[in-house]
Amino acid sequence: MKSFVAGHQMHYPVAIGTDEIGALYHLGAMPLTVLIDRKGRIAVSHAGVVDPKLFEADIKMLLAE
């Protein structure tokens, strides 16, 4: 995974989900990308392929909070 993240210039924390994480956040669909806010809550979720520009806008919104 580290080489994929480095190769795609992902400069933010990335985690591969487990069944336990899915249960913790009540996730059912896969693939699913979630952005978790500073309080540990799901702030934004994207099912399927994520548009990089939309994803970046969502990240910037959360960082501004």
Residue frames as a rotation matrix with the C-alpha (Angstrom) as fourth column:
MET 1
0.567 0.824 0.000 0.00
0.824 -0.567 0.000 0.00
0.000 0.000 -1.000 0.00
LYS 2
0.293 -0.506 -0.811 2.84
0.301 -0.756 0.581 2.44
-0.907 -0.414 -0.069 0.78
SER 3
-0.753 -0.619 0.221 4.08
0.383 -0.140 0.913 2.35
-0.535 0.773 0.342 -2.81
PHE 4
-0.169 0.783 0.599 0.55
0.941 -0.054 0.335 2.97
0.295 0.620 -0.727 -4.14
VAL 5
0.705 0.430 -0.564 0.07
0.635 -0.738 0.231 5.96
-0.317 -0.521 -0.793 -1.83
ALA 6
-0.061 -0.820 -0.569 3.49
0.173 -0.570 0.803 7.39
-0.983 -0.050 0.176 -2.72
GLY 7
-0.761 -0.268 0.591 2.96
0.573 0.151 0.806 6.78
-0.305 0.951 0.039 -6.43
HIS 8
-0.021 0.854 0.519 -0.37
0.870 -0.240 0.430 8.61
0.492 0.461 -0.738 -6.39
GLN 9
-0.740 -0.420 0.526 0.89
0.171 -0.873 -0.456 11.59
0.651 -0.248 0.718 -4.36
MET 10
0.457 0.876 -0.155 -1.55
0.308 0.008 0.951 11.00
0.835 -0.482 -0.266 -1.50
HIS 11
-0.598 -0.759 0.256 -0.25
0.113 -0.396 -0.911 13.34
0.793 -0.516 0.323 1.19
TYR 12
-0.045 0.637 0.770 -2.81
-0.941 -0.286 0.182 12.47
0.336 -0.716 0.612 3.86
PRO 13
-0.631 -0.208 0.747 -3.36
-0.576 0.771 -0.273 9.48
-0.519 -0.603 -0.606 6.15
VAL 14
0.006 0.588 -0.809 -4.72
-0.848 0.431 0.307 6.43
0.530 0.684 0.501 4.33
ALA 15
-0.531 -0.108 0.840 -5.98
-0.644 0.696 -0.317 3.28
-0.551 -0.710 -0.439 6.05
ILE 16
-0.627 0.374 -0.684 -7.19
-0.348 0.650 0.675 0.00
0.697 0.661 -0.277 4.64
GLY 17
0.025 0.769 0.638 -10.43
-0.976 -0.119 0.182 -0.96
0.216 -0.628 0.748 6.34
THR 18
-0.966 -0.180 -0.188 -11.07
-0.122 0.951 -0.285 -4.12
0.230 -0.252 -0.940 8.27
ASP 19
-0.213 0.929 -0.304 -14.32
0.509 0.371 0.777 -5.76
0.834 0.011 -0.551 9.31
GLU 20
-0.157 0.099 -0.983 -13.89
0.975 -0.141 -0.170 -4.17
-0.156 -0.985 -0.075 12.74
ILE 21
-0.886 -0.176 -0.430 -13.54
0.127 -0.982 0.139 -0.66
-0.447 0.069 0.892 11.28
GLY 22
-0.751 0.660 0.023 -16.54
-0.029 -0.067 0.997 -1.29
0.660 0.748 0.070 9.04
ALA 23
-0.024 0.752 -0.658 -18.62
0.820 0.391 0.417 -2.31
0.571 -0.530 -0.627 12.05
LEU 24
-0.479 -0.240 -0.844 -17.42
0.770 -0.577 -0.273 0.67
-0.421 -0.781 0.461 14.09
TYR 25
-0.819 0.105 -0.565 -18.60
-0.257 -0.946 0.198 3.13
-0.514 0.307 0.801 11.42
HIS 26
0.053 0.925 0.376 -21.58
0.062 0.373 -0.926 1.04
-0.997 0.072 -0.038 10.19
LEU 27
-0.332 -0.275 -0.902 -20.18
-0.844 -0.340 0.414 0.71
-0.421 0.899 -0.119 6.67
GLY 28
0.343 0.533 0.773 -21.92
-0.096 0.839 -0.536 -1.61
-0.934 0.110 0.339 4.23
ALA 29
0.997 0.072 0.036 -20.85
0.033 0.043 -0.999 -0.71
-0.073 0.996 0.041 0.70
MET 30
0.117 -0.993 -0.025 -17.39
0.062 -0.018 0.998 -1.31
-0.991 -0.118 0.060 -0.68
PRO 31
-0.472 -0.844 -0.254 -15.38
0.820 -0.315 -0.478 0.36
0.324 -0.434 0.841 -1.99
LEU 32
0.751 0.656 0.073 -16.23
0.549 -0.682 0.483 3.28
0.367 -0.322 -0.873 0.22
THR 33
-0.452 -0.866 0.213 -14.08
0.604 -0.473 -0.642 6.30
0.657 -0.161 0.737 0.94
VAL 34
0.691 0.668 -0.275 -14.79
0.650 -0.409 0.640 8.21
0.315 -0.621 -0.717 4.12
LEU 35
-0.340 -0.699 0.629 -13.35
0.100 -0.692 -0.714 11.40
0.935 -0.180 0.305 5.53
ILE 36
0.322 0.370 -0.871 -13.35
0.869 0.248 0.427 11.40
0.374 -0.895 -0.242 9.31
ASP 37
0.549 -0.053 0.834 -13.42
-0.081 -0.997 -0.010 14.75
0.832 -0.062 -0.552 11.08
ARG 38
-0.410 -0.829 0.380 -11.33
-0.412 -0.204 -0.888 15.80
0.814 -0.520 -0.258 14.05
LYS 39
-0.158 0.447 0.881 -13.98
-0.979 0.047 -0.199 14.42
-0.131 -0.893 0.430 16.43
GLY 40
-0.856 -0.285 0.431 -13.84
-0.261 0.959 0.116 10.96
-0.446 -0.013 -0.895 14.87
ARG 41
0.129 0.972 0.195 -17.15
0.002 0.197 -0.980 11.25
-0.992 0.127 0.024 13.01
ILE 42
-0.403 -0.151 0.903 -17.72
0.869 0.247 0.429 10.49
-0.288 0.957 0.032 9.35
ALA 43
-0.317 0.220 -0.923 -18.00
-0.058 -0.975 -0.212 13.93
-0.947 -0.014 0.322 7.76
VAL 44
0.169 0.288 -0.943 -18.13
-0.953 -0.197 -0.231 12.88
-0.252 0.937 0.241 4.09
SER 45
-0.176 -0.247 0.953 -18.48
-0.017 0.969 0.248 9.53
-0.984 0.027 -0.175 2.35
HIS 46
-0.004 0.085 -0.996 -18.08
-0.980 -0.197 -0.012 8.56
-0.197 0.977 0.084 -1.29
ALA 47
0.367 0.155 0.917 -19.21
-0.048 0.988 -0.147 5.18
-0.929 0.010 0.370 -2.65
GLY 48
0.803 -0.098 0.588 -17.27
0.577 0.370 -0.728 3.90
-0.146 0.924 0.354 -5.65
VAL 49
-0.149 -0.899 0.411 -14.64
0.953 -0.242 -0.183 5.89
0.264 0.365 0.893 -7.52
VAL 50
0.419 0.219 -0.881 -13.95
0.622 -0.776 0.102 9.33
-0.662 -0.591 -0.461 -6.06
ASP 51
0.695 -0.178 0.696 -13.47
0.480 -0.606 -0.634 12.40
0.535 0.775 -0.336 -8.27
PRO 52
-0.170 -0.873 -0.457 -10.09
0.959 -0.038 -0.282 13.76
0.229 -0.486 0.843 -7.11
LYS 53
-0.693 -0.079 0.717 -11.21
0.099 -0.995 -0.015 17.40
0.715 0.060 0.697 -7.35
LEU 54
0.391 0.890 0.234 -14.32
-0.282 -0.126 0.951 16.76
0.876 -0.438 0.202 -5.26
PHE 55
0.586 -0.249 -0.771 -12.27
0.698 0.638 0.325 14.77
0.411 -0.729 0.547 -2.75
GLU 56
-0.526 -0.850 0.030 -9.71
0.753 -0.482 -0.447 17.57
0.394 -0.212 0.894 -2.45
ALA 57
-0.370 0.476 0.798 -12.47
-0.248 -0.878 0.409 20.15
0.895 -0.047 0.443 -1.96
ASP 58
0.704 0.657 -0.271 -13.98
0.025 0.358 0.933 18.02
0.710 -0.664 0.236 0.83
ILE 59
0.195 -0.733 -0.652 -10.57
0.938 0.333 -0.093 17.70
0.286 -0.593 0.753 2.53
LYS 60
-0.719 -0.466 0.515 -9.96
0.369 -0.885 -0.285 21.46
0.589 -0.015 0.808 2.34
MET 61
0.138 0.858 0.495 -13.42
-0.306 -0.438 0.845 22.09
0.942 -0.268 0.202 3.83
LEU 62
0.785 0.173 -0.594 -12.65
0.416 0.565 0.713 19.81
0.459 -0.807 0.372 6.78
LEU 63
-0.186 -0.941 -0.284 -9.22
0.938 -0.084 -0.337 21.33
0.293 -0.329 0.898 7.35
ALA 64
-0.557 0.025 0.830 -10.79
0.051 -0.997 0.064 24.80
0.829 0.078 0.554 7.48
GLU 65
0.541 0.839 -0.060 -13.07
0.079 0.021 0.997 23.77
0.837 -0.544 -0.055 10.37
